[in-house]
Amino acid sequence: MENRRRTGTSPAGARGRQPAAEAAPTARLLAIFDGHRLSPAQRRIAQYLLDHITDAAFLSITDLAERVGVSQPSVTRFASALGFSGFPALRDALHPIALSAIAASPDSPEEIRRNELQAAVDAEIANLESLRRLLSDPSPVIEVGHNLAHSVPMAVLGVRISVSLAEYFAYAAKRIHPDVRVITSGGSVANDALLQVKEAGGTWALAFAMPRYSNETLAAVQAAKETGLQVALITDQPLGPLAHTADIVLSAGTGSRLVFDSYAAPVVLTATLLQAMADALPERTQARLEAYEQVADRHTFFLPES
């Protein structure tokens, strides 16, 4: 849906675009972390720096690793992930922030945490605004929805962290599609399931690939292509590491401010794709939804509305 690659910041860029000295220490520190893909372990280090900036900025790599509960190589990789040449360069960048925090009576831990959590929500709002701009041209989503609706059976693939997105999509898709087959395991299990989809007449598979991208997902998408299925991929980057394997890529950014990624924009993108599927075959959609409601009423699937 988007032809621009989202790139990381180079070491010079990471230092060159730090906020002005008058910015609040917490905001300056968050700006260093912003825009970088950090693992959960690296985010623990970032959180420790946020909570203890006045002390942490002056620690050795050994002391910082011990206090956070990670290895020294993890701290080095953290500095590199932020675009610095190593931990000493990162510490040099942290020193003026720590000194300004000391001079300004630093924020309380509660204030720091509040600012960070609000920043995480702000980042998700930005992802949703980006998705809104992309959907100004809805044709890619409409095309994928049409293809999936007409593929009987249809495969839905998601492993590891992407399982929840795949199951959300499949749960709803089964209400409007006659044969949805969910694949949440990799290896030979995924290969067998994809082959069965193709042999039963299926033409398309929908795959979810969110960071950290798994080898199982890559292998399963490649297996789908080898069986003759076409693949639509929902991921966080239009030119990410799995994009070249798919026939169509739909992208929505994930929130990376917290220890674990958040998925507001990918969930909304998934819901719009379900809408496109429903619109592709409206008579089938209506008939299946009405039939389901009758079954639900007969067996009292749900509590009565108040």
N, C-alpha and C positions, 0 to 999 in steps of 0.2 A: 504493500500500500504506500510505501514511502521509498524514495530512491536515494535518500541521504544516509550515509553511514554515521552512526553516533560514535565519535572517537573519544578516547581518553585524553587526559592532559599530559603533555610532555613534562619532564622534570623542570625545565625552565619556565613552562607555562604555569606549573603548580605554584612556583614561587612568585612569578610575575604578576599573577592576578589575585594575590591576597588582598583582603579588604584594607581600607585605609585605617590608620592607627586609631582614629576616633571611634571606630565601630566597637560594639561591646565585645569583650573577650570571648564569650560563648559564641557569638555570631562569627567572629573571625576564625575560631576553631572549626565550627561547622562548615565554613566555606572551604577549608582545606580538605575536609572529607567529602564534600559534595561532588557528585558526578563521577565517583570512582566505584568500581565494582569490588566490594569487599566481602570476604567469606565471613561466616558467623564468628569464627575465632578472631578474625581481624576486627570485627565490629566490637568484640569485647574489649579489645585494646583501645579502640576509639572511645568507647563508653567510659573506660577508666580515665582516659585523658580529660574527657569532659567533666567528670566528677571530681578530679584531683589535679587540675591543671597547674595550680600554684606550686605543687610538690613534684608532680610527675615530669614536668619539663626539665627538671634538674637531676633526674635519676640516670644512672648508668643503664645500659641495655640489660645487664644482668639483673639489676634491682627491679627494673620495670617488668621484665618477664616474670620474675618471682612474684611480684605483687599481683599481676593480672592472672597468673596461673597458666602461662603459656611458655613455650620454649624460646630461647634466644633467636633461632632462625625464623620463628614466627614473627617476632618483632622486626627483624630485617626485611622479611617479605612484606610486612605491613607498610614499612617506610617506602619500599619500592612500588607497592601498589598505589601509593599516593603520589608517585612521580618523583621521589627524591632518590639521590644516588645511594643513600644508606641511612642508617639510624642517626649518625652525627649530623647530617644535613637536616633531617627532620627536627632534631632537638634544637638546632640553631634557629629554625623557624618558630619553634614553640617558645623560646626564651622571651622575646618581646611581648608575646601574648600573656605569658605568665606574669611578667613584671607589671604589665598594665592592669591585670586582674588584681594583683596585690595592692597597687596604688589606688585602685578604684573601689576597694572593699568588695571583694569578689562575691558573685551571686551565691546564694545558698544552694546546696544540692537539690533542694526541691524546685528552686527557680530554674536551675540548669536543666533538670529533667523535664519540667514543663515546657521550656523553650524547645528542647529537642523533640518532644512528642508533637508539639504544634508544627515544627518544621517538617516532620514526617507526613503529617496531614497535608501541609502545603505542597509537598512534593507530589503527593497523590493527586491533588487537585490539578497540578500542572500536567501530570500524565493524562488525566481525563480531558483537559483542555486540548492537549495535543491530539488525542483520539478524536475529539469533536472536529478539529480541523481536517483530519484525514478523512473523516466520513462526509465531508462536503462533497466528495466524489464517492458515492456508495456502490459504484459498479463492481469493484472487486468482491465486496461482501455479497452482493446480489448474485454474482457469478458462482461463487463458492457454494452459496445456499442452494442454488439451482442444481448444481452438480451433485451435491450430497443428497438432496431430496430424491433425485432420480436414480441413485445408486442403491440397488436392493440385492443383497444386503449392503450395509455401510459399516466400515470399520472406524472405531474411535480409539486412538492410541495415546496413552499417557503413563509414564513410569516415574518412580520416585516422587519428587515434589509436584510433578505435573499430574499425578493421579487425581487429585481433588478437582482440578479443572475438567479433566476428561470425564469423570463420573458425574459432575454437575451437568455438563453438556448432554451426556448420554441419557441421564435420568429424564431430562425434559424432552430430548429428541424422540425417545420411545413413545411419547404421547402422540406424536404426529408422523412417525415413520414406522413402517411395518417390521423392519429387521435391522436393529442396531446392535453391533457386536463390540463390546468394550474389551480392550486389551490393556492390562495394567502390569504385565510381566514381560520381561525381555527374553532374549535367548531363543531356544527352540520352541518354547510355548508361544511366543509372539509369531514366529515363522509359521508354525502350524495354523494358527488362527487366521493369519493373513492369506495363506494359501487356500483355506476353506472359504474365505470371503470371495476370493477370485473365482474359485471353481463353482460357487453357488450363483455366480452372475454379477457380483459386485464390481464396480468400476472405480470407486473412490475410497480413500481413507483420509480421515482427519487426525492430525497429530498435534499434540501440545508439547512444546519444548521450552521450559523456563529454566533460568540458571539455578543451580549449576548444571550445565548440560551434561547428560549422561551418555556413556558409550552405548548403553542398551537402546536409547532412543535413536541414536544415529544408525545402529545396526538394524533396528526394526524398520526405519524409514527406507533404508537401502533394500531390505528384504521385500518391502511392499512394492518398490519400483521393479525389482527383479521378477516378481510374480506377474507384473503387468498392470498393477493398480496405479492410479494417479494419486498424488498426495497433496493435500492442502495443509499448510503448517501455520499454527498460531504460536508466536514466540514474542520475545520482548524487543528484538532488534531486527529490522528488515534485512540487514546484511550480516546476521549472526552466523555462528559456525555451522548451523544445520540448514541455512537458507538455500544453499546451492543444491541440496538434495531434493527439494520439493518443487512441485509444478507451480504452486501459488503460495505466496507468503503473506499472511496478515499479521501486523505487529501492533503491540500496545506495550508501553513501558511499565516496568515494575518498580515499586517503591523500595529503595535500598537504604533508607535512613535508620531502620531498626535492626535488631540482631538477625531477624529473618525477614525475607522479602515480603512485601504486601502486594496484592493483586487486584486492586480496584479496577484499573483500566482493562486488563485481560478479561475479567469477569463481564464487564460491560460489552466488550467486543464479542465475547462468546454469546451473550444474550442477543446482540444484533444479528449474529449469524443464525441463531435459532429462528428469529423473526423472518429472515430471508428464506430459510427453509420452509417455514409455514406459508409464506406468500407464494412460493414457487408452485405449490400444488394446493390451492385453497380448498377445493372440494374434498380432497383426501384429508386435509388438516381438520376441516370442520367435522367430517364424519367421525374421525377417530377421537377428537376431543369430546364430542357428544356421547359417543359410546363409553368413553372412560368415565365421564361424569355419571352416567347411569350405573355403571358398576360400583363406583365410589359411593353413590347414594345407597345402593342396595346392600352393600356390605359395611356401611358406616365407617369408611376409612378415616374420616376426619371428625373432629369435634364440631358441634353446631356453632354457627357464628352468633355472637352475642348481639 
